[in-house]
Amino acid sequence: MTRSMTNWRAKALASMTVAAVAAASATAAAESLDELAAKAAGEGEIVWYEANSPEMGDKLVAAFNEQFPDVKLRFQRVPGAQGITTKIVQESEAGAATADVTTTGIDQVYGLYERGLIESIDWSQYGVPAVLTPEPYAVATTAAIWVIVYNTNDVSEQDAPRSWDDLADDKWRGKLGIWAIGHSQANLAAEWGEEKVTALTEKLVAQEPLLFKSNFTIAQNLASGEISVGITPLHVALATQAKGAPIGIVAPEPAPMSMIYSGVIKGTPRPNGARLLVAWLSSESGALAYEAATGRGNPYLEFTETARYLSGRQLSTFAPQETGTLQALVAKYTEVLRGAGTAQ
């Protein structure tokens, strides 16, 4: 682990335990957001590329407009993180209109930054907490928190796996569901290291797990009893659980997180509006609106349900400057998982 990663993670954890920092940041943001909104009102409609559903987008636009009625915002769903990147690159190269803001995985944001398509901004002037901006081109907005899930009709709370290593128990052979993309394993390596995670992943493949193309499909198969245990993001498990599905949730330590960041597209004709949206997502009102709409909160803002859920737990994720390492590990563990067969 590099010193930059260690320092960044230490700052992140500190932000979850010091209430005064969050309160002071919220106050500063409220003042600067009003100033930004006044400037943004005459710039036209802000265009926001995101991968969440249009229904979630409608909720976010409504919350944004309730606070800033004179600023227009359009939420545009673009399926898949790679789809967002491809669309922005193609539109930018063609000189066509594109997004003003995007919210997507750090590997995608970093890729756009390397192409010169993401703006570097001093976010402190807009009241954004420093812990959310480890790099000036990326503002932490939310995260996929990886957890263990189990069918409560098939598995008792006492018998449920409590750690990542427990998933390698032979009793889960053929009963384990895993996403076919190695994101949870890659982010676990931030704390555990590559060697330990590689050994675990190979053990999981030996369990003859079922691979799935979608985490929601894992949750659905778990609810129906097709599998007994699995690994999914927390928000997927909670959404399925809320529908009455017999799903139990275990959050082992460390808690791997696939971080999702927001960035302002370089050369946007709506610079104030773009900054307003990103700063709002980092404020208490915006962060809570995002969590309410999507089920995914910001783990570094202590007023979110997500941060409270993770309070006191060891977190495992890579800093933006370590994106190359993260990408390499995702590719590596995706290839290892393929040894379990074809994804459904």
Secondary structure, DSSP 8 states (H G I E B T S, - for coil): --HHHHHHHHHHHHHTT-HHHHHHHHHHHHHHHHHHHHHHTTT--EEEEESS-HHHHHHHHHHHHHH-TTS-EEEEE-SSHHHHHHHHHHHHHTT----SEEEEEHHHHHHHHHTT-B----GGGGT--GGG-SBTTBEEEEEEEEEEEEETTTS-TTTS--STGGGGSGGGTTTEEEESSTHHHHHHHHHH-HHHHHHHHHHHHHT--EEES-HHHHHHHHHHTS-SEEEEEHHHHHHHHHTT--EEEE--SSEEEEEEEEEEBTT-S-HHHHHHHHHHHHSHHHHHHHHHHHS---TTSTTSHHHHHHTT--EE---GGGHHHHHHHHHHHHHHHGGG----
